[in-house]
Amino acid sequence: MISALLLTLALGLKPEPPDAYTVARSEAMSKQKPLWVLVSGENCPPCRAVEREFLATIKTKGVFVHLDVEDARHKDLIVKWANGSVRVPMLIVYRVVNKQGKKYLRRQVLVGYGEIKAYMDGKP
């Protein structure tokens, strides 16, 4: 990682800024707060409903990042979260877990308006 950065600087290129997900994930780990990732699409009525009903609450519960399903920078990650079948809206909740002195993020993936609403209403 460092050698790639040094090579980039030596060639006079500007390093690519970190994407929003990478920044949010680092912030969640350092602050030991949950990371909430909302994946939605532009022409998706259920996505608009999730944003309208839950976005204000989600933003108060930890570190938040919103990803567009069409953004190529996150395509592989979104496909991984969705187990190969991408459906939106998708809410991914990462909780910081300390186990045997190591910090890591435990992921829960919620897909569709119904699952997200049930989770937000406290009905797992």
C-alpha positions as CSV (number, residue, x, y, z in Angstrom):
1,M,0.0,0.0,0.0
2,I,2.7,2.5,1.0
3,S,4.9,1.5,-2.0
4,A,2.0,2.1,-4.4
5,L,1.5,5.5,-2.8
6,L,5.2,6.4,-3.1
7,L,5.2,5.2,-6.7
8,T,2.2,7.3,-7.5
9,L,3.8,10.4,-5.9
10,A,7.1,9.7,-7.7
11,L,5.4,9.7,-11.0
12,G,3.7,13.0,-10.2
13,L,0.2,11.5,-10.1
14,K,-2.3,12.5,-7.6
15,P,-3.5,9.6,-5.4
16,E,-7.1,8.7,-5.8
17,P,-9.1,10.0,-2.8
18,P,-10.6,7.3,-0.7
19,D,-14.3,6.5,-1.4
20,A,-17.1,7.3,1.0
21,Y,-17.4,3.7,2.1
22,T,-13.7,3.3,3.0
23,V,-13.8,6.6,4.9
24,A,-17.0,5.7,6.8
25,R,-15.7,2.2,7.6
26,S,-12.4,3.6,9.1
27,E,-14.4,6.2,11.1
28,A,-16.7,3.5,12.5
29,M,-13.7,1.4,13.6
30,S,-11.8,4.2,15.2
31,K,-14.9,5.6,17.0
32,Q,-16.2,2.1,17.8
33,K,-19.6,3.1,16.4
34,P,-22.0,1.1,14.2
35,L,-21.7,1.7,10.5
36,W,-24.9,2.0,8.5
37,V,-24.7,1.6,4.8
38,L,-27.8,2.3,2.7
39,V,-27.6,1.1,-0.9
40,S,-30.4,2.4,-3.2
41,G,-31.2,3.2,-6.8
42,E,-32.3,6.4,-8.4
43,N,-35.6,5.1,-9.9
44,C,-36.6,2.9,-6.9
45,P,-39.9,3.8,-5.1
46,P,-39.1,1.5,-2.1
47,C,-35.7,3.2,-1.8
48,R,-37.4,6.6,-1.6
49,A,-39.7,5.2,1.1
50,V,-36.8,3.9,3.2
51,E,-35.0,7.3,2.8
52,R,-38.2,9.2,3.7
53,E,-39.1,7.1,6.7
54,F,-35.8,6.0,8.3
55,L,-32.9,8.1,7.0
56,A,-33.1,10.7,9.8
57,T,-33.1,8.0,12.5
58,I,-30.3,6.0,10.8
59,K,-28.0,9.0,10.7
60,T,-28.2,9.4,14.5
61,K,-27.3,5.8,15.2
62,G,-23.6,5.8,14.2
63,V,-21.6,6.4,11.1
64,F,-23.7,6.6,7.9
65,V,-22.9,6.3,4.2
66,H,-25.2,6.2,1.2
67,L,-24.2,4.2,-1.9
68,D,-25.8,4.3,-5.3
69,V,-26.3,0.8,-6.7
70,E,-25.2,2.1,-10.1
71,D,-21.8,3.5,-8.8
72,A,-19.2,1.3,-10.4
73,R,-16.7,1.9,-7.6
74,H,-18.8,-0.2,-5.2
75,K,-20.2,-2.8,-7.6
76,D,-18.1,-5.8,-6.3
77,L,-18.8,-4.9,-2.7
78,I,-22.6,-4.5,-3.3
79,V,-22.7,-7.8,-5.2
80,K,-20.8,-9.5,-2.3
81,W,-23.3,-8.1,0.3
82,A,-26.2,-9.3,-1.9
83,N,-24.8,-12.8,-2.4
84,G,-24.8,-12.2,-6.1
85,S,-28.4,-11.0,-6.5
86,V,-28.5,-7.3,-6.1
87,R,-31.9,-5.9,-4.9
88,V,-32.5,-2.5,-3.5
89,P,-33.1,-1.0,-1.1
90,M,-30.4,-2.7,1.0
91,L,-29.3,-1.7,4.5
92,I,-26.1,-3.1,5.8
93,V,-25.5,-2.6,9.5
94,Y,-22.0,-3.2,10.9
95,R,-21.4,-3.4,14.6
96,V,-18.0,-3.1,16.1
97,V,-17.1,-6.2,18.1
98,N,-14.1,-6.7,20.4
99,K,-13.1,-10.3,20.5
100,Q,-9.9,-11.5,22.2
101,G,-8.4,-8.0,22.0
102,K,-9.1,-7.6,18.3
103,K,-11.7,-5.2,16.8
104,Y,-13.8,-6.2,13.8
105,L,-17.1,-5.4,12.2
106,R,-20.0,-7.9,12.3
107,R,-22.3,-7.4,9.3
108,Q,-26.1,-7.8,9.1
109,V,-27.7,-7.3,5.6
110,L,-31.3,-6.3,5.3
111,V,-32.9,-6.4,1.8
112,G,-36.2,-4.8,0.8
113,Y,-38.5,-2.3,2.4
114,G,-40.2,-4.9,4.6
115,E,-37.0,-6.3,6.2
116,I,-35.7,-2.8,6.8
117,K,-38.9,-1.6,8.3
118,A,-39.1,-4.6,10.6
119,Y,-35.5,-4.0,11.7
120,M,-36.1,-0.3,12.3
121,D,-39.3,-1.1,14.2
122,G,-37.4,-3.5,16.5
123,K,-38.9,-6.7,15.1
124,P,-36.0,-8.8,13.9
